[in-house]
Amino acid sequence: MATPTIYSIKPDAQPGAIDISQVWAQANNELPTGFIQLVPLPWNGGCLLLAATAAGKVSICQLSDQPPFVTPLPKQLDLDSPLDILTSFVLGNVCYLLSYQQQKGILRFFTLGNDFALSAPYVYSRTRLPAITPGWTVLQPVTYLNKVYFVSYNAADGAVNLFAVVATAGAPANTAPLEADNVWAWTWARGWTRFAFFTLGGENFFLKTNIAKLNVNIDHLSLDPNIRSNEVLTDAQDALPGALTLSSVRPFYLADGAPHFLAYQAGGQTEFYRLWPSCLGWTREAQLAAIPGATQIVTYRINDMTFALFY
């Protein structure tokens, strides 16, 4: 396994470039093997890292912008069910965790209290059209005009959906008071992967690459959530070297708020790009020989500093 490593990302003195520096490498088993998903979670002005196993056990670390950078906390969460994807969102000033079990298509929504107490889950699944839930390979919460939605996609059949997440008038005691409603269901090409969601001008975009038929796109989620996404840029594989063999693509932001992304090869070669304001391309601003063999990369910001954790 790769040694978990954190790099800082900041503007370089030279215009049009960014500086990448290693600031931490695991020495005390803060992040042991066995985690299938790492989720950065803004928390009380700082940032936590949720580290989940396939069995639904979640360890918690405090992330900081100075040594020791990663501090394991004694609290562990038990989501009491297997998961393939874990993510989070905020609704009504309440933090929610969303776990997803791919084979059965089960979504579980939990509130996460300030003391790390979990509610009982609101459970959602659907096995009939539209918006069948098993088989998703992408599950991403987004915010439209201060309301919460999530996007799902199945790389095997191309099914893509947008769901609204709304608070309900009531719920059983200690249960997340939510409801998921499908807004639209559609079909894309198969094989899209390595999604990097980002915001620009307060609107939602995402970059994605296709491994079934080489392609690189940037899509825009319309400000009206009832309208499906539209392609802003397509067939841009020549602008992203090694697009077919990339291991991970992750978005990040610097202090000016401009969206960037990193593109990582399993051998460790990593390119860092600034997205153009037009969303019609990007400019490479740095490259790095990072640790090889990372299976996950998370990017996060603390006190106007940007970091990337390779695991």
Stockholm file with secondary structure:
# STOCKHOLM 1.0

chainA/1-311         MATPTIYSIKPDAQPGAIDISQVWAQANNELPTGFIQLVPLPWNGGCLLLAATAAGKVSICQLSDQPPFVTPLPKQLDLDSPLDILTSFVLGNVCYLLSYQQQKGILRFFTLGNDFALSAPYVYSRTRLPAITPGWTVLQPVTYLNKVYFVSYNAADGAVNLFAVVATAGAPANTAPLEADNVWAWTWARGWTRFAFFTLGGENFFLKTNIAKLNVNIDHLSLDPNIRSNEVLTDAQDALPGALTLSSVRPFYLADGAPHFLAYQAGGQTEFYRLWPSCLGWTREAQLAAIPGATQIVTYRINDMTFALFY
#=GR chainA/1-311 SS CCCCEEEEEEECSSTTCEEEEEEEECSSCSSCTTCSEEEEEEETTEEEEEEECTTSEEEEEEECSSTTSEEEEEEEEECSSCCSEEEEEEETTEEEEEEEETTTTEEEEEEECTTCCBCBCEEECCCSSSSCCTTCSEEEEEEETTEEEEEEECTTTCEEEEEEEEECSCCSTTBCCEEEEEEEEEECCSCEEEEEEEEETTEEEEEEEETTTTEEEEEEECSSTTSCCEEEECSCGGGSTTGGGCSEEEEEECTTCCEEEEEECTTSEEEEEEECTTSSCEEEEEEEECCTTCSCEEEEEETTEEEEEEC
#=GC SS_cons         CCCCEEEEEEECSSTTCEEEEEEEECSSCSSCTTCSEEEEEEETTEEEEEEECTTSEEEEEEECSSTTSEEEEEEEEECSSCCSEEEEEEETTEEEEEEEETTTTEEEEEEECTTCCBCBCEEECCCSSSSCCTTCSEEEEEEETTEEEEEEECTTTCEEEEEEEEECSCCSTTBCCEEEEEEEEEECCSCEEEEEEEEETTEEEEEEEETTTTEEEEEEECSSTTSCCEEEECSCGGGSTTGGGCSEEEEEECTTCCEEEEEECTTSEEEEEEECTTSSCEEEEEEEECCTTCSCEEEEEETTEEEEEEC
//
